[in-house]
Amino acid sequence: MSLHQSDREDEETPLLLPERRHTVGKTPLPWRQLSIIFFLQLTEPITAQAIAPFAPQLIRDVGVTHGDESRVGYFVGVMYSVFFAAQALTTLHWNRLSDHVGRKPVILTGLFGISISMFLFGLSNSFEGLVLSRALCGALNGNSGVIKSMMFDATDSTNVAQAFGLIPIPWMVGNTLGTLIGGSLSRPADRFPGLFGQSTFMKAYPYFLACAGPASFTALAWLVTYMLLQETVPITTSFWSLIQNRCRSAFAFMHTKSLPLHGSHSDDTDQDSHDDSKPLPLRALLTSRVLIAISNYAALALFDISLRALIPVFYATPVDLGGLGLDPPQIGNILAVFGISNGLFQVFFFAWLHGRFGTRALFTFGNALGVPIITGFPIINMLGRMYGIGMTVWFAVGLQLALSIPSNMCFACGAMYVAAASPNRASLGATNGLAQTLAACARIIGPACTMFMFSFSVKDPSNSWTIYYFMMVLAFLAIGASSLLPRQMWKRAS
């Protein structure tokens, strides 16, 4: 067949044909590799949720509030924000590094950082120590984006949706285990006086055991990763060789800076544009595809983290101030049921829905659900004022959370768009790093802005809808960004 005939057939091929091929010749999932990836992914939710049950009491114990109970939430928020700030500053560099030295060394470094920082967190008796340990954890941990890159390395277009549909399993299990570990092992001298009542160490560091458990599990994950995880980057460079190459490039740039531009510069540019087996420089990554994909991922992350910050505060706020007035155990039970339901739904239905409707349809539909989700807050409060906290309110709460479940599928779809937008496969880590950096920035800004707007709405009844107007703006921002996505998924770089 001639090249002209082949091109003509490609032009005449219906656009929907590639979507049908997803169900034909499906590649089996690499279960051994994915099992190890999911196992090591448990470390992030376990370590993150382990400190949640005792974080307010820990802030009181270190004395930074000086007895002012109203400042506890502020310092807890600062402690959490430091992690995301450090992650936002470093995650791009870790992901770009994984394109050069491989995914495995970067993941091992991240696991090491998580383990050491958790031990240090348990040994901290000052607020400065807590902040430094959380900053260390965020700075050394770029695993979230690197793991996504490794999953894309190990899959193809026929099974990537099935693989990403399984991601909620480690997060669901990790969130549950982390909360149980942190809640049951904190202050062991008081909880288990028969075992730890005479231990001066446990009395001096009452939260060390709750941190040592997740830290030890992370150390175990480090060993499993080191021995069993297979590298997925085909061509890697040692870390020291990479540094030497950078130094040589810098020296060569300084040496040739005064030379005419029509010489080596044009040759280098031509070589970079044709060598798809090497990671591209950061500027070359900023194509229209990448900008559209990471903008959508950031808009989604901003709305999602703002919603997650609003829900528990809305539940805890008294009814006459615009909330529901629920106590912490009720809020915990609601969020636990939602987490389990969300994870199970994505595990069993995401791959099927993706194959049936496609990536863009799921992504747009999930973003559009943000509008009725936000509309549900004032309606639920109105029902609480009229009928009290009864079956009517519980039904409305359940309906609102049920709408949030399909909305969470957007993250898997957004990750697929980010991977497909990568200029070449060798730059997949850097492209994911850009998306994770913007998402981390959104997770710093979102909760602070949302809590400010909520406080402003509660102070004055005439401004009670301000928070919902703000959330609607975020929802329509995500919807508008999704309209820029192509109807058919970009072809993944080979």
Secondary structure, 3 states (H helix, E strand, C coil): CCHHHHHHHHHHCCCCHHHHHHHCCCCCCCHHHHHHHHHHHCHHHHHHHHCCCCHHHHHHHHCCCCCCHHHHHHHHHHHHHHHHHHHHHHHHHHHHHHHHHCHHHHHHHHHHHHHHHHHHHHCCCCHHHHHHHHHHHHHHCCHHHHHHHHHHHHCCCCCHHHHHCCCHHHHHHHHHHHHHHHHHHCCHHHHCHHHHCCCHHHHHCCCHHHHHHHHHHHHHHHHHHHHHCCCCCCCCCCHHHHHHHHHHHHHHHHHHCCCCCCCHHHHHHHHHHHCCCCCCCHHHHCCHHHHHHHHHHHHHHHHHHHHHHHHHHHHHCCHHHCCCCCCHHHHHHHHHHHHHHHHHHHHHHHHHHHHHHCHHHHHHHHHHCHHHHHHHHHHHHHHHHHHCCCHHHHHHHHHHHHHHHHHCCHHHHHHHHHHHHCCCHHHHHHHHHHHHHHHHHHHHHHHHHHHHHHHHHHHCHHHCCHHHHHHHHHHHHHHHHHCCCCCCCCCCCC
